[in-house]
Amino acid sequence: MGIGKLYLIPTPIGNLEDITLRAIRLLKEVDIILAEDTRKSGILLKHLSIEKTVFAHHKFNEHKAIPGITDRLILGENFAIITDAGTPGISDPGFLLARACIEKDIEIECLPGATAFIPALVNSGLPNDRFSFEGFLPPKKGRQKRLSELAEEQKTMVFYESPYRLLKTLEQFTEFFGKDRRASISRELTKIHEENIRGTLTEIIEYYKKSTLKGEIVIIVEGLTSFSRSTKSEED
């Protein structure tokens, strides 16, 4: 038996139909599935009629678990890693294990598939030929410094945020980017109640002050332009 292989398999971000035929086949073929949350992944696997050994693999145990996983891969077992939603490694567990496999010459393969920021970026109406993916900003330490650096970013910016911090984050964006900077908020993508709100940061803040917030959120913010530069200068 040769060395096994690690598959990074994207899973739907909402609509369970958004999974590829190859992803389903590989989830049925691998020996072990690593899941960020075994309960959430269990719903998807049951929907797909997949019965497989599933181990929890998340940010609290991944460092400790990696040596044991790579040992089993070397012995010939094939593993798949999935997260609660989207592509492993994109603001979710997966990067550390992939890096460890590469260091030990274990073959890895990442399937194409669902990820939240691409549909949010494309339907924002903002330039998407060049963009900066920021994911989740630092919650406290380093946050102000990073926002100050991004104030000069000319590419469209992509952020993830929780509904509980959205308004606070948008207020910080007005402070560093200017209140008239254009943005788009995508929420509950691919689900029945999908929502995409576009406008200036000020307009979006006013909207969400009156609306109930829940679900996964992607924020798309326009990069610095000559217009936004002059507008921010007037505010200062």
C-alpha positions in Angstrom: 0.0 0.0 0.0 1.4 3.4 -1.0 1.1 6.7 0.8 -2.5 8.0 1.2 -3.8 11.3 0.0 -5.5 14.3 1.6 -8.5 15.8 -0.1 -9.7 19.3 0.8 -13.4 19.3 -0.2 -15.6 22.4 -0.3 -19.1 21.9 1.1 -22.2 24.0 0.4 -22.4 27.4 2.2 -26.2 27.1 2.4 -28.0 25.3 -0.4 -27.2 21.6 -0.2 -27.4 21.3 -4.0 -24.2 23.2 -4.3 -21.8 20.3 -4.0 -20.0 18.7 -6.9 -20.4 15.1 -8.1 -16.7 14.5 -7.6 -16.9 15.8 -4.0 -19.7 13.3 -3.3 -17.7 10.5 -4.8 -14.6 11.2 -2.9 -16.4 11.6 0.4 -17.8 8.1 -0.2 -14.3 6.7 -1.1 -12.0 8.1 1.5 -11.2 6.2 4.7 -11.7 9.1 7.1 -13.5 12.4 7.0 -12.2 15.3 9.2 -15.0 17.8 10.0 -14.9 21.2 11.7 -18.2 20.4 13.5 -19.2 16.7 13.3 -22.9 17.5 14.1 -23.2 20.1 11.2 -21.3 17.9 8.8 -23.4 14.9 9.9 -26.5 16.6 8.5 -24.8 17.0 5.1 -23.4 13.5 5.1 -26.8 12.0 6.0 -28.4 14.1 3.2 -25.9 12.5 0.8 -26.4 9.0 2.3 -22.7 8.8 3.3 -21.8 6.6 6.2 -18.1 7.2 7.1 -15.9 7.5 10.2 -15.8 11.2 11.0 -13.3 12.9 13.4 -13.6 16.4 14.7 -10.8 18.7 13.3 -11.1 22.3 14.4 -9.0 25.2 15.6 -8.9 23.9 19.2 -7.4 20.5 18.4 -5.8 20.7 15.0 -2.2 21.4 16.2 -2.3 18.3 18.4 -4.1 16.1 15.8 -1.9 16.8 12.8 1.0 14.4 13.6 -1.4 11.4 14.1 -3.2 12.3 10.8 0.0 12.5 8.8 1.2 9.2 10.2 -2.0 7.5 9.1 -1.7 9.1 5.6 1.9 7.8 5.3 0.6 4.3 6.1 -1.8 4.5 3.2 -5.2 5.8 4.5 -7.0 8.5 2.5 -8.5 11.5 4.3 -10.9 14.2 3.4 -11.3 17.5 5.3 -14.4 19.5 5.3 -15.6 22.5 7.2 -19.0 23.8 8.3 -19.4 25.5 5.0 -17.2 26.5 2.1 -13.6 25.6 1.2 -11.2 24.3 3.9 -8.4 26.7 4.7 -10.4 29.9 3.8 -10.9 31.4 7.3 -11.5 27.8 8.4 -9.3 24.8 9.4 -7.3 23.2 6.6 -4.2 25.3 6.0 -2.1 23.8 8.8 -2.8 20.2 7.8 -2.2 20.9 4.1 1.2 22.5 5.0 2.1 19.5 7.2 1.3 17.1 4.4 3.4 19.1 1.9 6.3 19.1 4.3 6.1 15.2 4.5 5.6 14.8 0.7 2.0 13.6 1.2 -0.1 14.4 -1.9 -2.9 16.9 -1.4 -5.7 17.9 -3.7 -8.2 20.7 -3.3 -11.4 20.4 -5.2 -13.1 23.5 -6.7 -16.4 24.4 -5.1 -18.4 26.6 -2.8 -16.9 29.6 -1.0 -18.8 32.6 0.2 -16.7 35.5 -0.9 -16.7 34.9 -4.7 -20.5 35.2 -5.2 -20.6 38.2 -2.8 -17.8 39.9 -4.7 -19.3 39.3 -8.1 -22.8 40.4 -7.3 -21.5 43.5 -5.4 -21.2 45.5 -8.6 -17.7 46.7 -7.4 -14.6 46.0 -9.5 -13.6 42.4 -9.2 -10.6 42.1 -11.6 -8.3 42.7 -8.6 -9.2 42.3 -5.0 -7.8 41.9 -1.5 -9.2 39.1 0.6 -9.0 40.1 4.3 -11.3 37.5 5.9 -11.9 38.3 9.6 -10.2 41.4 10.9 -8.3 41.0 14.2 -10.9 41.3 16.9 -8.8 43.6 19.1 -5.0 43.8 18.9 -3.9 45.0 15.5 -7.3 45.9 14.2 -6.8 49.7 14.2 -3.4 49.2 12.5 -4.8 47.0 9.8 -7.6 49.4 9.0 -5.2 52.2 8.8 -3.1 50.3 6.3 -6.2 49.4 4.3 -7.3 53.0 4.0 -4.8 53.3 1.1 -5.8 50.0 -0.5 -6.9 50.6 -4.1 -8.3 47.1 -4.8 -11.8 46.0 -3.8 -11.6 44.6 -0.3 -13.4 41.4 1.0 -14.2 40.9 4.7 -16.0 38.3 6.8 -17.9 39.4 9.8 -20.4 38.1 12.4 -23.8 39.7 12.6 -23.1 40.8 16.2 -20.1 42.9 15.2 -21.3 44.2 11.8 -22.5 47.6 12.8 -19.4 48.3 14.8 -17.2 47.2 12.0 -19.1 49.4 9.5 -18.7 52.4 11.8 -15.0 51.8 11.9 -14.9 51.6 8.1 -16.5 55.0 7.9 -13.8 56.3 10.2 -10.9 54.9 8.1 -12.4 54.7 4.6 -14.9 57.6 4.6 -18.6 57.6 5.0 -19.3 57.7 1.2 -17.2 54.7 0.3 -19.3 52.3 -1.6 -19.9 48.8 -0.2 -22.1 45.7 -0.4 -23.2 43.4 2.3 -24.2 39.8 1.4 -26.0 37.7 4.0 -27.4 34.1 4.0 -25.9 33.5 0.5 -27.6 30.6 -1.5 -30.3 30.3 1.2 -34.0 31.2 0.9 -33.5 34.5 2.6 -30.4 35.6 0.8 -29.9 39.4 1.0 -27.5 41.7 -0.8 -27.5 45.4 0.3 -25.5 47.9 -1.7 -24.8 51.6 -1.2 -22.4 53.9 0.7 -21.2 52.8 4.1 -23.5 55.4 5.7 -26.6 54.2 3.7 -25.8 50.5 4.7 -25.4 51.4 8.4 -28.8 53.2 8.4 -30.4 50.1 6.8 -29.0 47.7 9.3 -29.9 49.9 12.3 -33.5 49.1 11.4 -33.1 45.4 10.4 -32.6 42.2 12.3 -29.2 40.7 11.7 -28.4 37.0 11.5 -26.5 34.6 9.3 -23.1 34.5 7.7 -22.0 37.9 6.4 -19.5 39.0 3.6 -18.6 42.7 3.3 -17.3 44.0 0.0 -15.7 47.5 0.2 -14.6 49.7 -2.7 -10.9 50.4 -2.9 -9.5 53.9 -2.7 -10.2 56.0 -5.7 -9.5 59.7 -6.5 -13.1 60.4 -5.6 -13.1 58.6 -2.3 -9.7 60.2 -1.5 -11.1 63.7 -2.0 -14.3 62.8 -0.1 -12.3 61.5 2.9 -10.2 64.6 2.9 -13.3 66.8 3.1 -14.5 64.8 6.1 -11.2 65.2 7.9 
